[in-house]
Amino acid sequence: MKILILGAGVTGSSVATALASEENDIVVVDTKSHLLAALKERLDIATITGNAAHPSVLEQAGVSNTNIVIAVTDSDETNMLACQIINTLYSKPKTIARVRAIDYLLHPQLFGPNGMAIDIVISPEQIVMEAIHNLIKFPGVLHLSSFADGLVRLFSIKSAAEGFLTGKKIKALKERLTSGKIRVVAIFRKGVSIAVDGEAVIEEGDEVFFVSPRDKIRKILTELHSLEAPIKSVMIAGGGHVGKRLAMALENTHHVKVIEQGFERVRKIAGELDKTVVLQGDCTDETLLIDELIGKTDLFCAVTNNDGANIIAAALAKKLGVKKSICLLNHSGYVKLLSETDIDVVVLPNQETLGSILKHVRKGDVARVSSLCGGSAEAIEAIAHKDNRGLSVVGLRVDQVKLPEGVVLGALIRHEEVIPIHHDSVFAEDDHIVMFALDKKLVKNIESYFQRL
């Protein structure tokens, strides 16, 4: 597949890295030649230096023969204009535009059938906000993704030293979680997946992934003694796009404070938030945190646009007594620095956003993709269809489908109902199947079974 990426910043770079490893033909456009040079040095891609919204630059990048255009420059206006130009001058490429400003997103008619000619609009900040909001709804969970319009959830928890999971075999969990609708789909130990079979033993520090109907999550967490106390008070470091959205989502149900350093930004968001206390100051200032009673706060969320400040602020908040801290990191390499801290959860915006893009890149009929474990694994919701090539799963029993080792079936949804998966379950037309690929290289094997002809 030929893919044109507009923008070589953090998001564009992460998308290019993920897609270049899958035998795609990638071209990246940016005005900053040094960013392109850095990408080209480590990836087998082509680059063009120039303005991504100029027709001559798009033509030079081969847009007329491109399958998908992903516009993720730092400018919303450039992204939207580029997609508008492409859809006006060319018929083939599917266009995806990143739009960050809430002002645009508050008017969905801008991107409707009679609006701007953009096929898909994504908002990374909204995606990240929803990811953090989910972690607040289910305290104790490290990651949560939704599939089948929310009917099914994929979530992970960490095995604590004295926790219920530690030392247990998978078959013991299966006996406790008797419903066939709840499945353990993956275990990651120090970032490496281990085989999920009945004899596998969970160790301290393992991240264990479950797939479950959405109404069973609290019950599972309670049974596994992993459901933490409800979060009532939240302090947010950073009043940017993510921080403001998070405050808006929480202020009617939680006690919320936002710390923002920029005076003009403080004035702006203070006028847009109704019940949130907005403070002007440095989120790494120990005195400020103590004065604002960080030790009596349930959750500290460090979501500034500075990874270093986020790490320092989240670690400091934990040292000062906050019950739980969440740290947002744009550069996944910094995750290694957190092993010496008490920070509870890391959120990687590029990983959260990547899933929204990948579902439009996957060759099969894919409804949802969640990129996991630093992008090394994927959870996929695919739709079953009959075809004349003999590769469809329709009409086959589970034990007749030759999926490779490392692909785990998580859930089967039929007519908007989650049904148990057994070895003799038979797949039907339009079934939605949630699968976990322990290695993203296995995704192409999944795609071959779920083509829409």
N, C-alpha and C positions, 0 to 999 in steps of 0.2 A: 504494500500500500504506500502511495506517495502522500506525505504529510508536510504541510507548510506551517511552520511555527513563527508567529510574529512576536518578537520580543525575546531577548536572551538574558533576562533578569533571573531572579531566583526561581520563579514559577516556570518560565520558559525553559530554563536549564534543566529543572527536574523532569519536566515533561519530555524533553529531548532525550535525556538519559534513559528514561523508562522505555520510550518507544524505539530508540535506536538499537536496543538490545534484542528487539523482536523482529529483526530482518525487514524493517521498514525503510523506505527511501525518504530521508529527512532533509529538509532545507530550513534554515533559520535565518530570519531577517532582523537586523537591529541597526540603530545609528551608531552604536558604540562598538568600534572595531576590536577593542581589547577584550570585551566579553565574548565576541565571536571567536577570537583567536584562542581563548582559553577553552571554549567548547570544542573547537575543531582539533585541539591538541589531544583530547582524551576520547573523542567520539568520532566514528566514521560517518560524518555528515557533511553537507555542503552549506556554505554561509554566503549571505549577501549583505553588504553594508549599504544602508539607505533607509529612507522614511517608509515605514510599512504601509502607509496609506497612499503612497504615490503609485498610480497605475503603471508607470514605467518600471518601478522597482518590483512590483508584483509580477509583471510580465517577465522580467529578467529571472525571477525566482521560479518560473515555470508554472504559474497559477492555473493556466488553461488545462494542464494535464494532471492537476492535483486532485486527490480524493477528498481530503479534509484540510481545512484551514483553522488553526487554533490561534486566536488573537489574544495575547496576554502581555502586551506592552504595559508600561507603567501608566499610560494615559487611557482612560475610558474612552475619550473622544476619538483617539487614534484607532482603538479597537473597533468601535462602532462604525466609524467612517470606512475603515478598510473592508469590513464585512459588507457594508452597503455597496461599496464600489464593486467588490467581487461578485455579489449577487446581481448587480445591474449589468456588468459586462460579460459575465461568464455563467454558464448554466450548470456545470458539473460539480464544483466543490461544495461540500457541506461546510457551513461556517459556524464556529464556536467563538463567542466573544466573552472576555472577562469584563464585568462591569462592577465597580466597587462602590460608587457613590450611592447612598441611600436615596438621594433626590431623584435619580433615574428610576430606581427600583420601586419607588412608591407609586409609579405610574405604569402598571403592567401593559396598558394599551399601547405604550411605545413599542413594545416588542410583540404585539399581537398580530393577527393576520393582515390587518390594515396599517400596521406600524412599520418600523424600520426592517429592512430586509436582512435579518439575522436569524439563522436557523435555531441556534441554541445560545441562551445567555446563562452564564454561571457567575455566582458571587461567592468567591472564596471566603470572604469575611462572614457572610451569612452561614455558609457551610461550617466554618470553624465555630461560630457562636452556637449553632445547633448541637455540634459535637460536645462542647463544654456543658451546655444546658442539659444534655442527656446524662452526663457524668454527675451533675448535681441532682437530677431526679433519682438516680440510682447510686447512692453513695456506696463505695466499695468496688465499683466496676472501673476497670482500666480503659476499656474501649467498648463502644456500643454502636452498631450499625443496624439500619432497618431495611427489610426486604418485603416484597409483595405488598406494597402500599402500607407498610407498617404491621402486617399480620405476623411477621416473623422477625426476631431480633437475633443478631449475632453479638455476643458479649464475652469479655474476658475478665478473669479475676486472678490475682496473684496469690500463690500458696504461701501463707505465713508460717513462721517457725512453729507456733503452737496452734495453727489453724486446723480445721477439720480435714482439708484436702491432703495435707502433708502426710506422706507415708501410705496413702491409700492407693489400691489398684483401681484401674478404670472399671473393671467388672463390679467392684464394690459400689462405685458411683451409680452404675447402671441399675443395680439392685435397689438403691435408695431412690433414684429418680425413675420410677417405674413407667412413666409415660413414654411410649415410643416416639412421641413428638419432641422429646428433649434428648439431644445428642451431644456428646463430647467430640468435637471435630478436629482439635489440634492442641498440642502441648509444645510450647517453646521454652527451651532451657538455655539460658545465656544467649538468646537470640537464634538458637538452632532448633529446628523442629525434630521431635522424636516420634517414633512410630506409635500410633494410637491403636492399641489392641487391649484385650481384656487383662493382660498380664502387666501392662505398663504401670510403673509406680511413680506417683507424683512426688517430687522433691520440693524442699523449701526454695522459694524464689521462682518456681515455674510459673509461666503465664498460661492459663488453661482457658481455651475457647469453647463456649457452648453455643448451640443453636436451639432456640426455644420459641414457642408462641409468645406474643408480647404480654399476655395476661398471666404468664407463669414465672416471669423473671423474679419478682419479689419473693414468691414462694421458694424458688430455687435458692436464692441468696440467703433466705432465712434458714432453710434446711442445711445449707452448707456453712452456716454461721459466718456469712460474708457480708451481710447487710449491715451497714454502719448507721449510726444515728442520723436522723434527718438534718439537713443543712438549713439553718435559719438566717444566719448573718454572713454576708459576703463582702469582701473588700477587693476591688478591682484596681490593679496597677495599670494605667494606660487608658486614656479616653479617646483613642482613635476609633476606626471603623468597628473593630471587634469589641472593644470595651464598651462603646456606646450601645451597640446592639445587645450585648449581654445585659447591660444595666436595664435597658428597655424591657427585655424579656423577663427580668427577675423582680423589678421594683414593686410590683403589685403583690408579690407573694413572699418576698424576703426583705430583710433590712440590708440595704445596699449602700456602700460608699465607693466612690471613684477617686483615685489620686491621679492627677494629670499635671505635668510640669509646665506646659505652654499656657500662658495667661489667656490669650485670645481663645484657645480651644476650651479652656475652662468656662469662659463666659458663654461660648456657643452651646456647649452641651448642657450647662446648667439651665439654660433657657428652654432646652428641649426635653429634659427629664423632669418628671413631676415629683416623684417621691425619693429620688436618689440624692444623697449628700455628695456634692462635688467639691473636692479639696485641691488647692493648688500647691504643688510641692514635689519633691523628689521621692519616688517610691523606694529608693535604697537608703533613705534617711532613717536611721534607727530611732531617733527622738520622735519623729513624726509618727512612725508606726506605734511606738509605745503610747504616745499621747492619744492616738485613735483606738486604743484598747485592742491591739492586735492579739494579745494573749487570750481575750475572751471572744474572738471571732472564730466562726466555724470553718470558713474557707477563704483562702487568699489566691486570687487569680492574677498571674503576671502576664499581661498580654500587650505590652508595649511593642514597638517595632524594632527594639534593640535586644537581641538575644542575650548579650552580656548582662544588661540591666535586669532582664527577666530572671536569669539564673541567680544573680545576687539577691534580688528582692525576694524571690520565692524561698531561697535558702535562709535568708535572714528572718523572714516571717516565721518559718518553722522553729528557728532557734529562739524566737521571742514568744513561742507558745501557741501559734495558730494550730488548730486541730488538723487541717489538711491544706496542701498547696498544690496548685496546678501551674505549670510553666509552659508557655508557648515558645517554640523554637523554629525559626525559619530554616536554619542550617542543621540538618540531621547529625552532622559530625560532632556537634556540641553535646549530643546525648551522652557521649562517653565521659563527659566532665561531671555528670550528675551522680555517678556512683559513690562519690565522697560526700554527698549531701543527703538531707532527709526529704527532699522533694518527692511528693507522692505520685504525681501523674505528669507525663509530658504529652503535649499536643503538637503534632507536626502539621501545619497548614498545608504544605505541599502534598503530603500523603493524603489528607482529607480531600483536597481538590482533585487529585489525580484520579480517584475513583469516578468522579463526575465526568471526567473527560474520557476515561478508558471505555466506559459503556458505549460511547459513540464510535469508538475505534475498533472494538471487538467485531470479528467477522460473523459470529453467530447472532441469533435473535436474543440479545441480551438486554434485560430490563434494568439491571443494577449491578454495579461493581464497587467493591470496597477494597482499597489498597491497604495492606496490613504489614506489620513487622518491618517498617522502614522501606516498604515497596517490594520486599522479597516474596511476599505471599499475596494471594487475592481470594476474596470471597465473591462469587458470581451467582447472579440469579438469571438463569437461561430458560427459554420457553421451548417446549417440545413441539415439533411439527413432523408430519409424514413427508417423506421424499422418495424418489425413485432410485436412489443410489445405494440403499441398504445400510446407510450410516445413522439413520434416525433411531432414537430410543423408543419411539412410539410402538406399542405392542410388545415390547420386551420386558422381561422380568429384571429386577435389579441385578440379580446374579448373572444375567446374560449380557449385561453392558460391560464392555472391556475397557473401562477407564483405567488409566495407568496408576500404579502405586504412587501415593502422594496426593491423589484426589479423593476427598472424603465427601460423601453425600450428607447434607445437613438437614434439609427439609423438603417436603413435597406439598405443594399447594394446588388444590383442584377445586374449581368453582368457588374461589375465595374462602376455602376451608383448608386448614392444615391437617393432613392425614399422616398416620404413622408410616414410617419406612421399614419394611422387612425385606428379607432376601427374595421373597416371592411376590413383592408388590409389582404391579404391571403399570408401566407409564402409558398415559393417554394423550391424545391431541390437546394442545394448549395447556398442559401441565406446566407449572412454574417450579423449577428445581433449583434449590440453593446448594451450591457446592463450595468447598474450601480447597483451593490449590496450594499445597504447602510450598511449592516453588512455582513462580510465575511462568517458568519455561513450560510447564505442563498445560497452560491455558490453551495452546493451539490444539491439543488433543481434545479438550472440551468443546472448542469451537466447531470441530468437524461433525459433532453429533447434533448440533443445534442450528443448522443453516435453515434459513427461510428461502425456499425456491419459488 
